[in-house]
């Protein structure tokens, strides 16, 4: 392990096969925790490559809990996190909007690691359990059309690495890898990273991992979501082609707003923001969600343009369908809790 740490500290990239070997060390309980931390910090300083990300993602996914779901077209809209923007949980809110618009969503998420409030934290505050069994996770997807995969439960071998990541307290390659390791087979994906220089590389990784269609965004101001605050950088993966483009909120009929307008807080505050959006409260929070959900609909191939996606996302909220999806997941969660108590 030390030789790989030294190679990375010397700003040398690892070959795909070398990263496979490093990944085996990372998931080996015998590897010194300090060596793992040193490697992750050194790799972050050097800057990760597409081959390094793809290799680690393939190994991490191989260790994931296998979920039996019906054959279908599923998408994830989980971002990498770690952008330091202190925004509310945009992709979590957008997932319900996508489901309300008819997309089958398998949303990956975790508790806070390098952000103020993680997806799992806000879901819990909304009344949704974070400890669904593999069977319940698949059942929820089949019944409601949306499910949530709490990373520690689908990636049990990440427990030790998760503790090391929390000690580091800054984004590492695992932020980049997380959205790529959903154990449910994905044909489409919409994901965000906070590195505009890496969008093409990240789309390349998605192509290497077999996605048929996907969009990577790096938002204005370094967000890992599409932002109302300026120019957003994208790469569309469509049948093997990688197509870069950019757009602003104005381009799709929405009003520009600074990043400060969508700041969130703790899980309780963010849950209240999400509920207010689903109850139709208009403003920057609402517009940010329909922008991201609209892009997700375009990534999924359900609409021909992002502007049409924004319209469908808006309708998903104002018709009450997004809130119905949230309520349905909360009800399922409560039923599963009662079943667990009854045993």
Secondary structure, DSSP 4 states (H G I P E B T S, - for coil): -HHHHHHHHTTPPPPHHHHHHHHHHHT-TTS-HHHHHHHHHHHHHH---HHHHHHHHHHHHHTSPP----S---EE----------B--HHHHHHHHHHHTT--EEEEE-S-SSSSS-HHHHHHHHT--S---HHHHHHHHHHHSEEEEEHHHH-GGGHHHHHHHHHH-S--HHHHHHTT--SS--SEEEEE-S-GGGHHHHHHHHHHTT-SEEEEEEBGGGBSS--SSS-EEEEEEETTEEEEEEE-GGGGT-----GGGGB--SHHHHHHHHHHHHTT--SHHHHHHHHHHHHHHHHTTSSSSHHHHHHHHHHHHHTTHHHHHHHHHHHHHHHHHHHHHH-
